Amino acid sequence: MTSDEMRQRIAGALFLAAFLAYGFGAGMVAGILEAANPAAMLAAKRLEFFMGAASMLLNSVIVVTIGWLLKPILALSSKTVSRVYLLTRVLEGAVLAAGVVAILFFMTAHDSLTPSAMMSARRANFFAYQLGMAILGFGSLFFCALLHRERLIPRFTALWGFCGYAIFFTGALLEFGGVGVGLLFSLPAGLFELFLGAWLIARGFNAGTHPTPLATQ
C-alpha cells in the first residue's frame, strides 16, 4: 500500500470518526445544558460533561487532520483546491472548538449557573456550530467539484456531495436568520460524508485519473 493509499484510508476512517466524536460529545453536553436544573445536573454528571466536551474538541482535531491528509492528494489535481479544502477544515475545527471553549467557560467560571450564563453558553455554541457548518458547506463545494472533474469518485456521488453541501450551506445561513431547518438540510451532506468515508476505506480515490491542465493552479 502506497503512502497516498494509506492517507486516503485513514482519512476515510476519520470521516466516520468525526460523526461519532461530535455526536457522542454533543449528546452528553446537551443533556446537561438542556436539563431543567443544569447546575444540579452538572454537579451530578461533571465527569460526563467534561468527557462530552473533550469528545467535541477531538472532533476539531479530526476534521483538521482530514484536510491535512487529503491536501497532497488533491494537490495532484489542483493545488488551489487542496489549499482551500485544508483551510476549510482548519477554520471549521477552530470555530467548533471555540464554541466548546465558550460552553466550558460559561458552565465552569461561575459560582452558580445563572439563567444568563446558561443562555450565553447555548448561544455561543449555537453560533459557533452554525458558522463552522457554513464554512464546511461552502469550502466543500470546491472539494466536490474537483472530485467530479477528476473522476476521483463516481461522478454521480460527487454531484450528490456538491448538492448536499450547497443545501447544507444554505441551511446554516437560514439558521443564522432564525429559520430552524434542523436535520433536514444536514442530511444529504451528512450521508455523503458517511459514504465517502466508507468509499475511501474500501477503495480510495479512483486509480488512473490524470490531472488536467488546471493541476498547476
C-alpha contacts under 8 A as a table, 3 or more apart, distances in Angstrom:
res1	aa1	res2	aa2	distance
1	M	5	E	6.05
1	M	6	M	6.58
2	T	5	E	5.14
2	T	6	M	6.26
3	S	6	M	5.01
3	S	7	R	6.13
4	D	7	R	5.00
4	D	8	Q	6.23
4	D	73	I	6.75
5	E	8	Q	5.15
5	E	9	R	6.29
5	E	204	G	6.57
6	M	9	R	5.22
6	M	10	I	6.13
7	R	10	I	5.23
7	R	11	A	6.02
7	R	69	L	5.62
7	R	70	L	6.96
8	Q	11	A	5.05
8	Q	12	G	6.08
8	Q	69	L	7.29
8	Q	70	L	6.87
8	Q	200	L	5.69
8	Q	201	I	7.05
8	Q	204	G	5.78
8	Q	205	F	7.46
9	R	12	G	4.94
9	R	13	A	6.29
9	R	200	L	5.28
9	R	201	I	4.33
9	R	202	A	7.56
9	R	204	G	6.51
10	I	13	A	5.11
10	I	14	L	6.23
10	I	201	I	7.25
11	A	14	L	4.96
11	A	15	F	6.25
11	A	65	T	7.74
11	A	66	I	5.23
11	A	69	L	6.39
11	A	70	L	7.17
11	A	197	G	7.19
11	A	200	L	7.35
12	G	15	F	5.19
12	G	16	L	6.77
12	G	196	L	6.78
12	G	197	G	3.77
12	G	198	A	6.14
12	G	199	W	7.20
12	G	200	L	4.84
12	G	201	I	5.21
13	A	16	L	5.34
13	A	17	A	6.15
13	A	197	G	5.96
13	A	198	A	7.40
13	A	200	L	7.98
13	A	201	I	6.49
14	L	17	A	4.65
14	L	18	A	5.90
14	L	62	I	6.25
14	L	63	V	7.57
14	L	66	I	6.67
14	L	197	G	7.34
15	F	18	A	5.41
15	F	19	F	7.04
15	F	63	V	7.65
15	F	66	I	7.36
15	F	193	E	6.45
15	F	194	L	6.73
15	F	196	L	7.69
15	F	197	G	5.10
16	L	19	F	5.55
16	L	20	L	6.82
16	L	193	E	7.69
16	L	194	L	6.00
16	L	197	G	5.88
16	L	198	A	7.74
17	A	20	L	5.13
17	A	21	A	6.02
17	A	59	N	7.95
17	A	62	I	7.68
18	A	21	A	5.11
18	A	22	Y	6.08
18	A	59	N	5.29
18	A	62	I	6.21
18	A	63	V	6.87
19	F	22	Y	5.65
19	F	23	G	5.68
20	L	23	G	5.23
20	L	24	F	5.61
21	A	24	F	5.40
21	A	25	G	6.01
21	A	55	S	5.21
21	A	56	M	6.05
21	A	58	L	6.66
21	A	59	N	5.48
22	Y	25	G	5.11
22	Y	26	A	5.72
22	Y	55	S	6.24
22	Y	56	M	4.71
22	Y	57	L	7.99
22	Y	58	L	7.82
22	Y	59	N	5.58
23	G	26	A	5.26
23	G	27	G	6.01
23	G	56	M	7.90
24	F	27	G	5.33
24	F	28	M	6.48
24	F	52	G	6.88
24	F	55	S	7.11
24	F	56	M	7.95
25	G	28	M	5.28
25	G	29	V	6.26
25	G	51	M	7.09
25	G	52	G	3.73
25	G	53	A	5.90
25	G	54	A	7.24
25	G	55	S	4.87
25	G	56	M	5.13
26	A	29	V	5.15
26	A	30	A	5.79
26	A	52	G	6.31
26	A	53	A	7.41
26	A	56	M	6.54
27	G	30	A	5.21
27	G	31	G	6.19
27	G	52	G	7.48
28	M	31	G	5.37
28	M	32	I	7.01
28	M	48	E	6.65
28	M	49	F	6.31
28	M	52	G	5.21
29	V	32	I	5.43
29	V	33	L	6.21
29	V	48	E	7.80
29	V	49	F	5.42
29	V	52	G	5.54
29	V	53	A	6.66
30	A	33	L	4.86
30	A	34	E	5.73
31	G	34	E	5.61
31	G	35	A	6.10
32	I	35	A	5.19
32	I	38	P	5.62
32	I	41	M	5.81
32	I	42	L	6.19
32	I	45	K	7.94
32	I	49	F	7.21
33	L	38	P	5.84
33	L	118	M	7.18
33	L	122	R	7.49
34	E	38	P	6.91
35	A	38	P	5.12
35	A	41	M	6.89
37	N	40	A	5.58
37	N	41	M	6.22
38	P	41	M	4.92
38	P	42	L	5.88
38	P	113	L	7.32
39	A	42	L	5.15
39	A	43	A	6.23
39	A	112	S	7.02
39	A	113	L	5.66
40	A	43	A	5.11
40	A	44	A	6.21
41	M	44	A	5.09
41	M	45	K	5.91
41	M	46	R	7.90
42	L	45	K	5.09
42	L	46	R	5.06
42	L	49	F	6.96
43	A	46	R	5.49
45	K	48	E	5.19
45	K	49	F	6.18
46	R	49	F	5.05
46	R	50	F	6.38
47	L	50	F	5.28
47	L	51	M	6.07
48	E	51	M	5.03
48	E	52	G	6.09
49	F	52	G	5.17
49	F	53	A	6.27
50	F	53	A	4.97
50	F	54	A	6.00
51	M	54	A	5.04
51	M	55	S	6.15
52	G	55	S	5.08
52	G	56	M	6.33
53	A	56	M	5.09
53	A	57	L	6.25
53	A	100	V	6.36
53	A	104	L	7.74
54	A	57	L	5.01
54	A	58	L	6.07
55	S	58	L	4.91
55	S	59	N	6.43
56	M	59	N	5.14
56	M	60	S	6.96
56	M	97	A	7.45
56	M	100	V	7.06
57	L	60	S	5.24
57	L	61	V	6.83
57	L	96	L	7.74
57	L	97	A	5.58
57	L	100	V	6.96
58	L	61	V	5.14
58	L	62	I	6.26
59	N	62	I	4.92
59	N	63	V	6.24
59	N	93	G	7.42
60	S	63	V	5.39
60	S	64	V	6.34
60	S	92	E	7.44
60	S	93	G	4.04
60	S	94	A	6.74
60	S	96	L	6.63
60	S	97	A	6.15
61	V	64	V	5.38
61	V	65	T	6.16
61	V	93	G	6.71
62	I	65	T	5.06
62	I	66	I	6.29
63	V	66	I	5.07
63	V	67	G	6.60
63	V	89	R	5.70
63	V	90	V	7.43
63	V	92	E	7.64
63	V	93	G	6.16
64	V	67	G	5.28
64	V	68	W	6.32
64	V	86	L	7.17
64	V	89	R	5.01
64	V	90	V	5.02
64	V	92	E	7.94
64	V	93	G	6.09
65	T	68	W	4.94
65	T	69	L	6.00
66	I	69	L	5.21
66	I	70	L	6.22
66	I	89	R	7.51
67	G	70	L	5.36
67	G	71	K	5.96
67	G	85	Y	6.17
67	G	86	L	4.36
67	G	87	L	7.74
67	G	88	T	7.88
67	G	89	R	5.65
67	G	90	V	7.52
68	W	71	K	5.33
68	W	72	P	7.87
68	W	86	L	6.03
69	L	72	P	7.10
69	L	73	I	7.87
70	L	73	I	5.30
70	L	74	L	6.04
70	L	82	S	7.50
71	K	74	L	5.26
71	K	75	A	5.96
71	K	82	S	4.82
71	K	83	R	6.78
71	K	85	Y	7.47
71	K	86	L	6.42
72	P	75	A	4.96
72	P	76	L	6.76
72	P	82	S	7.18
73	I	76	L	5.62
73	I	77	S	7.75
73	I	82	S	7.93
74	L	77	S	5.60
74	L	78	S	6.12
74	L	79	K	6.96
74	L	81	V	7.11
74	L	82	S	5.09
75	A	78	S	4.72
75	A	79	K	4.14
75	A	80	T	7.41
75	A	81	V	7.27
75	A	82	S	5.18
75	A	83	R	7.96
75	A	215	A	7.26
76	L	79	K	6.98
76	L	211	P	6.32
76	L	215	A	6.30
77	S	146	L	7.75
77	S	150	E	7.31
77	S	210	H	7.59
77	S	211	P	4.55
77	S	212	T	6.59
77	S	214	L	7.17
77	S	215	A	4.33
77	S	216	T	7.63
78	S	81	V	5.41
78	S	82	S	6.25
78	S	146	L	7.81
78	S	211	P	7.79
78	S	214	L	6.37
78	S	215	A	4.26
78	S	216	T	6.34
78	S	217	Q	5.65
79	K	82	S	5.05
79	K	83	R	6.24
79	K	215	A	6.62
79	K	216	T	6.62
79	K	217	Q	5.43
80	T	83	R	5.28
80	T	84	V	6.20
80	T	217	Q	5.58
81	V	84	V	4.88
81	V	85	Y	5.97
81	V	142	F	6.31
81	V	143	F	6.50
81	V	146	L	7.47
82	S	85	Y	5.27
82	S	86	L	6.25
82	S	143	F	7.83
83	R	86	L	5.14
83	R	87	L	6.05
84	V	87	L	5.10
84	V	88	T	6.00
84	V	139	G	6.64
84	V	142	F	7.75
85	Y	88	T	4.91
85	Y	89	R	6.28
85	Y	139	G	6.05
85	Y	140	S	6.65
85	Y	142	F	7.54
85	Y	143	F	6.35
86	L	89	R	5.22
86	L	90	V	6.16
87	L	90	V	5.02
87	L	91	L	6.04
88	T	91	L	5.34
88	T	92	E	6.03
88	T	135	I	6.23
88	T	136	L	5.96
88	T	139	G	5.39
88	T	140	S	7.55
89	R	92	E	4.98
89	R	93	G	6.01
89	R	136	L	6.82
90	V	93	G	5.21
90	V	94	A	6.10
91	L	94	A	5.06
91	L	95	V	6.03
91	L	132	G	7.22
91	L	135	I	7.24
92	E	95	V	5.36
92	E	96	L	6.13
92	E	131	L	7.90
92	E	132	G	4.53
92	E	133	M	7.01
92	E	135	I	6.16
92	E	136	L	6.14
93	G	96	L	5.29
93	G	97	A	6.02
93	G	132	G	7.34
94	A	97	A	5.11
94	A	98	A	6.17
95	V	98	A	5.01
95	V	99	G	6.45
95	V	128	A	5.64
95	V	129	Y	7.28
95	V	131	L	7.16
95	V	132	G	5.59
96	L	99	G	5.13
96	L	100	V	6.55
96	L	125	N	7.81
96	L	128	A	5.67
96	L	129	Y	5.64
96	L	132	G	5.90
97	A	100	V	5.10
97	A	101	V	6.20
98	A	101	V	5.02
98	A	102	A	6.14
98	A	125	N	7.98
98	A	128	A	6.86
99	G	102	A	5.08
99	G	103	I	6.42
99	G	124	A	5.87
99	G	125	N	4.29
99	G	126	F	7.58
99	G	127	F	7.74
99	G	128	A	4.98
99	G	129	Y	6.80
100	V	103	I	5.08
100	V	104	L	6.31
100	V	125	N	6.47
101	V	104	L	5.04
101	V	105	F	6.12
102	A	105	F	5.06
102	A	106	F	6.18
102	A	121	A	6.21
102	A	124	A	6.27
102	A	125	N	6.84
103	I	106	F	5.36
103	I	107	M	5.88
103	I	121	A	4.78
103	I	122	R	7.28
103	I	124	A	7.31
103	I	125	N	6.63
104	L	107	M	5.21
104	L	108	T	5.85
104	L	109	A	7.85
105	F	108	T	5.46
105	F	109	A	5.36
106	F	109	A	5.68
106	F	110	H	6.86
106	F	117	A	5.65
106	F	118	M	7.01
106	F	120	S	7.03
106	F	121	A	5.57
107	M	110	H	6.81
107	M	113	L	6.67
107	M	117	A	7.21
107	M	118	M	7.19
107	M	121	A	7.13
108	T	111	D	7.73
110	H	113	L	6.21
113	L	117	A	6.07
113	L	118	M	6.58
114	T	117	A	5.16
114	T	118	M	6.36
115	P	118	M	5.09
115	P	119	M	6.10
116	S	119	M	5.03
116	S	120	S	6.07
117	A	120	S	5.06
117	A	121	A	6.20
118	M	121	A	5.12
118	M	122	R	6.28
119	M	122	R	5.20
119	M	123	R	6.05
120	S	123	R	5.14
120	S	124	A	5.93
121	A	124	A	5.31
121	A	125	N	6.24
122	R	125	N	5.36
122	R	126	F	5.99
123	R	126	F	5.00
123	R	127	F	6.14
124	A	127	F	5.45
124	A	128	A	6.09
125	N	128	A	5.03
125	N	129	Y	5.90
126	F	129	Y	5.21
126	F	130	Q	6.18
127	F	130	Q	5.17
127	F	131	L	5.98
127	F	176	F	7.41
128	A	131	L	5.19
128	A	132	G	6.03
129	Y	132	G	5.07
129	Y	133	M	6.15
130	Q	133	M	5.05
130	Q	134	A	6.06
130	Q	172	A	5.34
130	Q	173	L	7.71
130	Q	175	E	7.13
130	Q	176	F	7.09
131	L	134	A	5.02
131	L	135	I	6.20
131	L	172	A	7.21
132	G	135	I	5.18
132	G	136	L	6.19
133	M	136	L	4.93
133	M	137	G	5.95
133	M	168	F	7.51
133	M	169	F	6.93
133	M	172	A	6.34
134	A	137	G	5.11
134	A	138	F	6.11
134	A	168	F	7.36
134	A	169	F	4.87
134	A	170	T	7.78
134	A	172	A	5.38
134	A	173	L	6.88
135	I	138	F	5.33
135	I	139	G	5.98
135	I	169	F	7.65
136	L	139	G	5.36
136	L	140	S	5.85
136	L	165	Y	7.95
136	L	169	F	7.67
137	G	140	S	5.38
137	G	141	L	6.66
137	G	165	Y	4.69
137	G	166	A	6.31
137	G	168	F	5.68
137	G	169	F	4.56
138	F	141	L	5.56
138	F	142	F	7.76
138	F	165	Y	7.03
138	F	166	A	7.04
138	F	169	F	5.96
139	G	142	F	5.91
139	G	143	F	6.97
140	S	143	F	4.73
140	S	144	C	6.10
140	S	162	F	7.46
140	S	165	Y	6.58
141	L	144	C	5.29
141	L	145	A	6.09
141	L	161	G	7.95
141	L	162	F	5.38
141	L	165	Y	6.33
141	L	166	A	6.93
142	F	145	A	5.01
142	F	146	L	6.23
143	F	146	L	5.29
143	F	147	L	6.34
144	C	147	L	4.88
144	C	148	H	6.12
144	C	158	A	5.41
144	C	159	L	7.08
144	C	161	G	6.07
144	C	162	F	5.30
145	A	148	H	5.12
145	A	149	R	6.10
145	A	158	A	7.14
145	A	159	L	7.67
145	A	162	F	6.73
146	L	149	R	5.03
146	L	150	E	5.96
147	L	150	E	5.48
147	L	151	R	5.65
147	L	152	L	5.02
147	L	153	I	6.20
147	L	155	R	7.53
147	L	158	A	5.89
148	H	151	R	5.07
148	H	152	L	6.83
148	H	153	I	7.12
148	H	154	P	7.49
148	H	155	R	5.05
148	H	156	F	7.92
148	H	158	A	5.13
148	H	159	L	6.67
149	R	152	L	7.97
149	R	155	R	7.95
150	E	209	T	6.49
150	E	210	H	7.24
150	E	211	P	6.94
150	E	212	T	7.61
151	R	154	P	6.09
151	R	155	R	5.89
151	R	206	N	7.02
151	R	209	T	6.89
152	L	155	R	7.99
152	L	205	F	4.90
152	L	206	N	4.83
152	L	207	A	7.69
152	L	209	T	6.89
153	I	157	T	6.94
153	I	158	A	6.56
153	I	205	F	5.81
153	I	206	N	5.85
154	P	157	T	5.51
154	P	158	A	6.52
155	R	158	A	5.03
155	R	159	L	6.16
156	F	159	L	5.00
156	F	160	W	6.11
157	T	160	W	4.79
157	T	161	G	6.19
157	T	192	F	7.72
158	A	161	G	5.00
158	A	162	F	6.20
159	L	162	F	4.98
159	L	163	C	6.17
160	W	163	C	5.29
160	W	164	G	5.92
160	W	188	P	7.68
160	W	192	F	7.14
161	G	164	G	4.92
161	G	165	Y	6.02
161	G	188	P	7.52
161	G	189	A	6.03
161	G	192	F	5.64
161	G	193	E	7.89
162	F	165	Y	5.34
162	F	166	A	6.19
163	C	166	A	5.03
163	C	167	I	6.23
163	C	188	P	7.93
163	C	189	A	7.92
164	G	167	I	5.18
164	G	168	F	6.05
164	G	186	S	7.77
164	G	187	L	7.78
164	G	188	P	4.66
164	G	189	A	4.26
164	G	190	G	7.97
164	G	192	F	7.40
165	Y	168	F	4.68
165	Y	169	F	5.96
165	Y	188	P	7.58
165	Y	189	A	5.27
166	A	169	F	5.18
166	A	170	T	6.23
167	I	170	T	5.05
167	I	171	G	6.07
167	I	185	F	5.78
167	I	186	S	7.45
167	I	188	P	7.79
167	I	189	A	7.81
168	F	171	G	5.03
168	F	172	A	6.33
168	F	185	F	5.36
168	F	186	S	5.28
168	F	188	P	7.78
168	F	189	A	6.46
169	F	172	A	5.23
169	F	173	L	6.42
170	T	173	L	5.17
170	T	174	L	6.21
170	T	185	F	7.81
171	G	174	L	5.01
171	G	175	E	6.19
171	G	181	V	6.39
171	G	185	F	5.37
171	G	186	S	7.31
172	A	175	E	5.07
172	A	176	F	6.40
173	L	176	F	5.09
173	L	177	G	6.44
174	L	177	G	4.94
174	L	178	G	6.40
174	L	179	V	5.13
174	L	180	G	7.06
174	L	181	V	7.36
175	E	178	G	5.07
175	E	179	V	5.01
175	E	180	G	5.41
175	E	181	V	6.83
176	F	179	V	7.33
181	V	184	L	6.12
181	V	185	F	6.31
182	G	185	F	6.74
182	G	186	S	7.38
183	L	186	S	5.14
183	L	187	L	6.01
184	L	187	L	5.64
185	F	188	P	7.05
186	S	189	A	5.87
186	S	190	G	5.96
187	L	190	G	5.02
187	L	191	L	6.00
188	P	191	L	5.36
188	P	192	F	6.21
189	A	192	F	4.94
189	A	193	E	6.25
190	G	193	E	5.25
190	G	194	L	6.45
191	L	194	L	5.09
191	L	195	F	6.15
192	F	195	F	4.98
192	F	196	L	5.96
193	E	196	L	4.96
193	E	197	G	5.99
194	L	197	G	5.16
194	L	198	A	6.32
195	F	198	A	5.21
195	F	199	W	6.00
196	L	199	W	4.91
196	L	200	L	6.04
197	G	200	L	5.32
197	G	201	I	6.34
198	A	201	I	5.19
198	A	202	A	6.13
199	W	202	A	5.18
199	W	203	R	5.62
199	W	204	G	6.20
200	L	203	R	5.38
200	L	204	G	3.92
200	L	205	F	6.49
201	I	204	G	6.15
203	R	206	N	7.54
206	N	209	T	6.61
211	P	214	L	7.45
211	P	215	A	5.51
212	T	215	A	5.51
213	P	216	T	6.76
214	L	217	Q	5.63
